[in-house]
Amino acid sequence: MDEVSRRPHIEAPEPQVMMRVENISKQFGGHRVLNDISFDLRQGEVLGFLGPNGAGKTTTMRILTGFFPPNRGRIWVGEDDLFAKPKQVKRRIGYLPETVQLYSDMRVREFLEFVARVKGVPGRSRAKHIEEKLSRCGLWEERQRLIGRLSKGFRQRVGIAQALIGDPEILILDEPTNGLDPKQIIEIRALIQELGRDKTLILSTHILPEVSMVCDRVLIINGGKVIASGTTSELESGLRDRHEILVTIGDAARKEEAIGLLGGVPGVERVQVSGEKEDQVSLVLGIAKGKDLRSEISRLCVQHDISLLEMRSSHLSLEEIFMKIVVTENPGEIK
């Protein structure tokens, strides 16, 4: 036995839980907005927080940042209770609200200096601290401009920069690309990806492709409660009782022959035509769960001299996953 094989197998350590949300509920008057929401936020992850309008996302964000307390439940950051030690815990959280409140008559650097003083950044390191945030958020060239004269994209950057003041470990961003033009969305999305390298993030958004691009895990809320959580692959796996393989052949005249051959493979539950273009035919094969039939499909095509141009697995998009989960949970609410 060699030296490597004698070494004991050591499991990679589980990521540290940075925030633990336990059974939080919130009621305004007689209307319950949140109902026993619980989840963990792990160190270094970007958690996508999704839900239709009115699901309770913004209320949850405000509770997580200590803006107001829940009627019931607790929030832990590390070993500390947010509402038992609010001043101490809030220093570890940076917040970008959906509507960023900025002073339009202040210059960018002046505003960040004001925020740094409010957050208690020591005077001896304050200038360097602000310069680092200006550079990181792409605001160095704009540092002397009045905030009121900035584009919305740059105002969002100022909002993110103020959330970074004090170097919090956790960033909570509520709809950070809402109302931006396509160029600004790409820029802010790139900034969020860069921040995710050394921060733990919660990102609330209604732009589902954005979640697929930047988030490690997804949490879906509807009707004030968590209805699903996991990676996109985990959510898709839970929804599918079978998967699909897309096959394109290069001989339309042999379409029926191909359908018969592929439909006869054990584990293929259905074959249907998804498109025809010139001499090409695209087929969708419904495959029983747990079966990988790609090698058998390829072998059959070669054996019968059928031109196989493409073969790939089909995956549900996050939009499809979201709609399936939300519609199943509340079939009367989504049309």
C-alpha positions, 0 to 999 in steps of 0.5 A, spaced: 500 500 500 502 506 498 503 512 502 497 516 499 492 510 500 494 509 507 492 516 509 486 517 512 480 520 508 478 527 511 472 530 510 472 537 508 469 542 513 462 544 513 462 552 511 460 556 518 453 558 519 454 566 519 446 567 520 441 563 523 434 565 522 429 561 527 421 561 526 420 568 524 413 571 523 411 578 522 404 581 523 401 588 521 395 589 524 391 583 522 395 581 516 400 576 517 406 577 512 411 572 515 409 565 517 415 561 521 421 562 516 427 559 518 433 558 514 441 558 515 446 563 511 453 559 510 460 563 510 462 565 503 455 563 499 451 568 495 444 566 497 438 568 492 432 570 495 426 569 491 418 570 491 413 573 487 411 580 489 407 581 496 411 574 498 414 577 504 421 578 501 422 586 503 419 585 510 424 579 511 430 583 509 428 589 514 428 584 519 434 581 518 438 588 518 434 589 525 430 595 521 424 592 525 423 586 530 419 580 528 413 578 532 416 571 534 422 568 532 430 569 533 435 571 528 443 569 530 449 572 527 454 567 529 453 566 537 449 573 538 442 574 538 440 580 533 435 583 538 439 582 544 445 585 542 443 590 536 449 595 536 454 589 536 451 585 531 449 590 526 456 592 525 457 585 522 451 586 517 451 591 511 444 593 507 442 596 501 435 597 501 430 596 495 430 604 495 436 607 496 436 613 501 442 618 499 443 625 500 443 628 493 446 635 495 452 631 498 458 629 494 460 622 493 466 622 498 463 626 503 457 622 503 461 616 505 465 620 510 459 621 513 457 614 513 463 612 516 463 617 522 456 614 523 458 607 523 464 608 528 470 607 523 476 610 526 478 617 524 486 615 523 484 609 518 477 613 515 480 616 509 484 609 507 477 605 508 473 610 504 478 610 498 478 602 498 470 602 497 471 608 492 475 604 488 472 597 489 465 600 487 468 603 481 467 610 484 474 613 484 472 618 478 466 620 481 468 621 488 467 629 487 461 629 484 454 631 487 450 624 488 444 628 485 447 628 478 449 621 478 446 616 473 441 611 477 447 605 476 452 610 479 447 611 485 446 604 486 454 603 486 454 609 492 449 605 495 453 598 495 459 602 497 455 605 504 453 598 505 461 596 505 463 601 510 465 598 516 467 592 513 461 587 515 461 580 514 454 579 511 451 583 505 444 584 504 442 587 497 434 588 496 433 588 488 440 591 487 439 592 479 432 594 479 430 599 474 437 599 471 438 599 464 442 593 461 449 596 461 448 598 468 445 591 470 451 587 467 456 592 471 452 591 478 452 584 477 459 583 476 460 588 482 456 583 486 460 577 483 466 580 485 464 582 492 461 574 493 469 572 493 470 575 500 463 576 503 457 572 505 451 575 501 443 575 501 441 577 494 433 579 493 431 579 486 425 578 481 430 577 475 431 570 475 437 569 470 441 574 475 440 568 480 442 563 476 449 567 474 451 569 481 448 565 487 450 559 490 443 557 493 436 559 492 431 560 497 423 561 495 418 564 499 411 565 497 405 567 502 410 569 507 413 562 508 419 558 505 416 553 500 423 551 497 431 551 498 437 548 495 441 549 489 438 550 482 440 542 480 437 540 487 430 544 486 430 541 479 431 534 481 426 534 486 421 537 481 422 531 475 420 524 476 424 523 469 429 527 465 429 529 457 434 528 452 434 532 446 437 529 440 438 532 433 438 527 427 441 529 420 436 525 415 429 528 415 426 522 411 428 517 416 424 521 422 419 515 423 425 510 423 429 514 428 422 515 432 421 507 432 428 505 434 429 510 440 422 509 442 424 501 443 430 503 448 428 500 455 428 506 459 425 511 454 418 513 456 416 517 450 419 520 443 416 526 440 418 531 435 420 538 437 422 541 431 424 540 423 429 544 419 431 543 412 433 536 413 434 536 420 429 533 425 429 534 433 427 529 438 425 530 445 426 523 449 423 522 456 427 518 460 426 514 466 429 517 472 435 514 474 437 512 467 443 514 463 441 512 456 446 517 452 451 511 450 445 506 448 442 512 443 449 513 440 450 506 439 444 505 436 444 511 431 451 508 429 449 501 428 443 504 423 447 509 420 443 515 422 446 521 422 447 524 429 448 531 429 447 533 437 445 530 443 444 533 450 440 533 456 435 538 458 434 542 464 429 546 467 431 553 467 430 557 474 424 560 471 421 554 470 423 551 477 420 558 480 413 557 476 412 550 478 414 551 485 410 557 486 404 554 482 404 548 485 404 551 492 399 556 490 395 554 484 389 559 485 394 565 485 398 565 479 395 565 472 
